[in-house]
Amino acid sequence: MPSRHNARAIRAYEKAGFARSRLSPAGNAARYREPDDADTIYMLRVLGAGAVAFSPLGDEAPGTIAALLRASYAGLLRTDPQWEDEAATWDAYDREVFDSPKTVGACLFLTRLAGRVAGFASWDPRGRPAHGSIGHNCILPELRRRGLGKLEIEEVLRRFQELGVRTAKVSTCDHPFFVPAQRMYLSCGFRETRRGAWERDPSAALIRYERRLP
C-alpha cells in the first residue's frame, strides 16, 4: 500500500497487475483493519476468487502469527513430530511482533484474499543496503496453488528495492515438505548459493538463496 505521493511505487504495483481499490480510505480501513489514512493508496490484485491485498497487522490479536504458522505447517508437524521444537520458536516470534510493533512488527504484512487473512510474509532489513533477508512466510493450506506465496515474495522484493537493498537473501530446509518453497524461490529469480547442516537440526540441510536487485 504505497503513499499516493510515491509515483514510483504505484507504477511498480500497477506493472505487477495491481489496481487501485475503489473503496474510500475509510472503507479500506474498515475492510483491512487498519487506521484510516487518506495518504495511503490501497492496491489490489484479482486472483482466482477474490482480490489480493497486503496489509499491516492492524488490530489483529497477539497469537495471530503463531497460529498462521501452525496452520500452514500442520502437515509437517503431523508427520514429523520433531518439528514441534521449531514450532516453539513461533510463539516467541509472535510475541516479538506484537511487543515491538514499530520494529519487528513493522517488517511484516498480512496477505488477504477477498478480505480474509491467507498468510503473511516478514523480512529483516538491518543488513541494508548490502542485503535484506526474507524471514517467515506462509500461506494457509486451503488457499495454496493460487500463486499467493509468489506474490508475497515479490511484494517483499519490491519493498527491498524501495529501501535500496542490493541483494535479497532467503533460506529454507531440504525436507520434502519444503520442495514447493524451493521451487517458488527459484521461480522468483533466486539462485542457490550454499547448503549445509542446519544448526537446529544437524540431520537436515539448510539451503540458502540470493537474488540481486536492480
C-alpha positions as CSV (number, residue, x, y, z in Angstrom):
1,M,0.0,0.0,0.0
2,P,2.1,2.9,-1.2
3,S,1.6,6.6,-0.4
4,R,-0.4,8.4,-3.0
5,H,2.7,10.7,-3.4
6,N,5.0,7.7,-4.3
7,A,4.5,7.5,-8.0
8,R,7.4,5.1,-8.5
9,A,5.8,2.6,-6.1
10,I,2.4,3.0,-7.6
11,R,3.8,2.2,-11.1
12,A,5.6,-0.9,-9.7
13,Y,2.3,-2.2,-8.3
14,E,0.4,-1.5,-11.5
15,K,3.1,-3.2,-13.5
16,A,2.6,-6.3,-11.4
17,G,-1.1,-6.4,-12.1
18,F,-2.5,-4.5,-9.1
19,A,-5.1,-1.8,-9.4
20,R,-6.3,0.9,-7.1
21,S,-9.1,0.0,-4.7
22,R,-12.4,1.7,-5.4
23,L,-13.2,1.9,-1.7
24,S,-12.9,5.2,0.2
25,P,-10.0,5.4,2.7
26,A,-12.5,4.8,5.5
27,G,-13.9,1.8,3.6
28,N,-10.4,0.3,3.1
29,A,-9.5,0.9,6.7
30,A,-12.6,-1.0,7.8
31,R,-12.1,-3.9,5.4
32,Y,-8.4,-4.4,6.1
33,R,-8.4,-3.4,9.7
34,E,-6.0,-0.5,9.5
35,P,-6.1,3.1,10.6
36,D,-7.9,5.5,8.3
37,D,-5.0,7.1,6.4
38,A,-6.0,9.3,3.5
39,D,-2.4,9.4,2.3
40,T,-2.4,5.6,1.6
41,I,-3.5,4.1,-1.7
42,Y,-4.8,0.5,-1.4
43,M,-3.6,-1.6,-4.3
44,L,-5.4,-4.9,-5.1
45,R,-4.9,-7.7,-7.5
46,V,-7.7,-10.0,-8.6
47,L,-6.6,-13.6,-8.3
48,G,-8.9,-16.6,-8.5
49,A,-11.9,-16.0,-6.4
50,G,-11.1,-12.5,-5.0
51,A,-8.7,-9.6,-4.6
52,V,-5.3,-9.9,-3.0
53,A,-4.1,-7.2,-0.7
54,F,-1.1,-6.8,1.7
55,S,-1.8,-5.0,5.0
56,P,0.0,-4.5,8.3
57,L,-1.2,-6.2,11.5
58,G,-3.8,-3.5,12.3
59,D,-5.9,-4.7,15.2
60,E,-5.1,-8.4,14.9
61,A,-4.7,-10.1,18.3
62,P,-1.5,-11.5,19.6
63,G,-1.1,-15.1,18.6
64,T,-2.2,-14.5,15.1
65,I,1.2,-15.0,13.5
66,A,2.0,-18.2,15.5
67,A,-1.5,-19.5,14.6
68,L,-0.9,-18.9,10.9
69,L,2.5,-20.7,11.1
70,R,1.0,-23.7,12.9
71,A,-1.9,-24.0,10.5
72,S,0.5,-23.7,7.5
73,Y,2.9,-26.3,8.8
74,A,0.2,-28.6,10.3
75,G,1.1,-31.3,7.8
76,L,4.7,-31.2,8.7
77,L,4.0,-31.2,12.4
78,R,1.7,-34.2,12.0
79,T,4.2,-36.4,10.1
80,D,7.4,-35.2,11.7
81,P,6.9,-34.5,15.4
82,Q,10.5,-33.3,15.9
83,W,9.4,-30.1,14.3
84,E,7.5,-29.3,17.4
85,D,10.7,-27.9,18.8
86,E,10.9,-25.4,15.9
87,A,7.2,-24.6,16.4
88,A,8.0,-23.4,19.9
89,T,10.1,-20.6,18.4
90,W,7.0,-19.3,16.5
91,D,5.3,-18.3,19.8
92,A,8.4,-16.3,20.7
93,Y,8.5,-14.6,17.3
94,D,4.8,-13.8,17.7
95,R,5.5,-12.1,21.0
96,E,8.3,-10.1,19.4
97,V,5.9,-8.9,16.6
98,F,3.3,-7.6,18.9
99,D,5.6,-6.3,21.6
100,S,7.7,-4.3,19.1
101,P,5.1,-3.0,16.5
102,K,7.4,-0.3,15.2
103,T,10.4,-2.6,14.5
104,V,9.8,-6.3,14.2
105,G,6.0,-5.8,13.7
106,A,6.6,-3.2,11.0
107,C,8.7,-5.7,9.0
108,L,5.7,-7.9,8.2
109,F,2.5,-7.8,6.3
110,L,-0.6,-9.9,6.2
111,T,-1.8,-11.3,2.9
112,R,-5.5,-11.1,2.4
113,L,-7.6,-12.8,-0.2
114,A,-11.0,-11.2,-0.6
115,G,-10.5,-9.7,2.8
116,R,-9.6,-13.0,4.5
117,V,-6.2,-13.4,6.1
118,A,-4.5,-16.0,3.9
119,G,-0.9,-15.8,5.2
120,F,1.9,-13.4,5.9
121,A,5.5,-12.6,5.0
122,S,8.3,-11.0,7.0
123,W,11.7,-9.6,6.4
124,D,14.8,-8.2,8.1
125,P,16.2,-5.0,6.5
126,R,19.1,-4.4,9.0
127,G,21.8,-5.5,6.5
128,R,20.8,-2.8,4.1
129,P,21.9,-1.5,1.7
130,A,24.1,-4.6,1.1
131,H,21.4,-7.1,1.7
132,G,17.9,-7.8,3.2
133,S,16.7,-11.2,4.5
134,I,13.3,-12.7,3.9
135,G,12.0,-14.3,7.1
136,H,8.9,-16.3,8.0
137,N,6.4,-16.5,5.2
138,C,3.4,-18.8,4.7
139,I,0.1,-19.4,3.0
140,L,-2.8,-21.4,4.6
141,P,-3.0,-24.9,3.1
142,E,-6.6,-24.4,1.8
143,L,-5.5,-21.3,-0.1
144,R,-2.4,-22.6,-1.8
145,R,-1.9,-23.3,-5.5
146,R,-3.1,-19.8,-6.4
147,G,0.2,-18.1,-6.7
148,L,-0.2,-16.2,-3.3
149,G,3.2,-17.3,-2.0
150,K,5.0,-16.0,-5.0
151,L,3.0,-12.7,-4.8
152,E,4.2,-12.4,-1.1
153,I,7.8,-12.8,-2.1
154,E,7.5,-10.4,-5.0
155,E,6.0,-7.8,-2.6
156,V,8.9,-8.2,-0.2
157,L,11.3,-7.7,-3.1
158,R,9.5,-4.5,-4.1
159,R,9.8,-3.2,-0.6
160,F,13.5,-4.1,-0.5
161,Q,14.0,-2.1,-3.7
162,E,12.3,0.9,-2.1
163,L,14.8,0.6,0.8
164,G,17.7,0.5,-1.6
165,V,18.6,-3.2,-0.8
166,R,21.0,-4.6,-3.3
167,T,20.8,-8.3,-2.6
168,A,17.8,-10.3,-1.2
169,K,18.5,-13.4,0.8
170,V,16.3,-16.3,1.9
171,S,16.7,-19.8,3.2
172,T,14.6,-23.0,3.5
173,C,15.1,-26.6,4.6
174,D,15.8,-29.5,2.3
175,H,13.0,-31.5,3.9
176,P,10.5,-32.8,1.3
177,F,7.8,-30.6,2.8
178,F,9.7,-27.6,1.6
179,V,10.1,-28.6,-2.0
180,P,7.3,-26.2,-3.1
181,A,9.1,-23.3,-1.3
182,Q,12.4,-24.3,-3.0
183,R,10.7,-24.1,-6.4
184,M,9.0,-20.8,-5.5
185,Y,12.2,-19.1,-4.6
186,L,13.8,-20.2,-7.9
187,S,10.7,-19.0,-9.8
188,C,11.2,-15.6,-8.1
189,G,14.7,-15.3,-9.6
190,F,16.7,-16.6,-6.6
191,R,19.7,-18.9,-7.1
192,E,21.1,-21.4,-4.6
193,T,24.3,-20.2,-3.1
194,R,25.0,-22.7,-0.4
195,R,23.6,-25.6,1.6
196,G,24.9,-27.1,4.8
197,A,23.9,-28.6,8.1
198,W,21.1,-26.7,9.9
199,E,22.2,-25.7,13.4
200,R,18.8,-26.5,14.9
201,D,18.8,-30.0,13.3
202,P,22.2,-31.4,12.0
203,S,20.3,-34.1,10.2
204,A,18.7,-31.6,7.9
205,A,20.3,-29.2,5.4
206,L,19.6,-25.5,5.2
207,I,19.5,-24.2,1.6
208,R,20.5,-20.6,1.1
209,Y,19.4,-18.4,-1.8
210,E,20.2,-15.0,-3.1
211,R,18.9,-12.6,-5.7
212,R,20.5,-9.4,-6.9
213,L,18.0,-6.5,-7.1
214,P,18.0,-3.7,-9.7
